[in-house]
């Protein structure tokens, strides 16, 4: 019997599951993931306010499977 994962009923060779299990276990990487989650939460809070028109983006720079930089951009449009 194959365990169910985020990719469905297949062995854990899915990119996301395999990478999370093998690469995310280090403390510095966990800190960066927490920072990404915080940045995304703040970005969503800022962009989902009534009266906001524009674009919001979060960009990750990744090298060898590790997050190096987090870029958050909010561009407001004046109507």
N, C-alpha and C positions, 0 to 999 in steps of 0.2 A: 504494500500500500504506500502510495506517495503522499507526503504531507502537502497540505495546501499552503501556498505562499501568495505574495502579492501578484505574481504572474499567472496564477491559476494552479491547476493540478499538474504541475511539472516539477522535476527535480530542481534544486536551488542553483541552476546555472544561469538564471536570469541576471542580466547585468546589474540591476539595482540591488537585488538581494546579495549577490556574490560580492559586490563592492562594499556594501555596508558591513557584511560579516568579516571581510578581510582587511579593510582599510580604515575603518572608523574607530578602531579600538584604542588608538593612542590618545593620551591626554591633550596634547596641543591641538589635534584634529577635533576632538570633542569640544574644546573651547571655541574653535572657529565655527563649528556647526551651531553651537549655542548662540554665537554672535550673529550668524546668518538668520537664525530663527527670530532673534530679537529685532534685527534690522527689517525683516519681512513684516513682523507684527506692527512695528512703528510705521512702516511704509503704508500698510493697509489702513491703519488708523488715520493717518494723514490724508490719504487719497479718498477715503470713503466718507469724508465729511460732506454734508450738504453744502452745495455751492462750489465744490471743486470741479474744475474743468481742466483737462490736460492729460498728461501722460506721466506714469510712474513706472520706474524700472529698477530691478535689482540684477546686477551682473556679478558673476563669480569668476575670478581668474584661478584656474586649476592647473597645476603642474604635477605630473606623475601621480594623479589621483588624490592630491592634497590641495585644499583650498588655500590660496596664497593671499588674495585680496578680495574685498567686498566693496562694490560700488553701488551706491544708492543715488538715484536721480529722480527728481520731481520737477516737471515742467508744467507750469500753470498757464492756462490760456485766459486772457481777459476778454470777457464777452460784453 
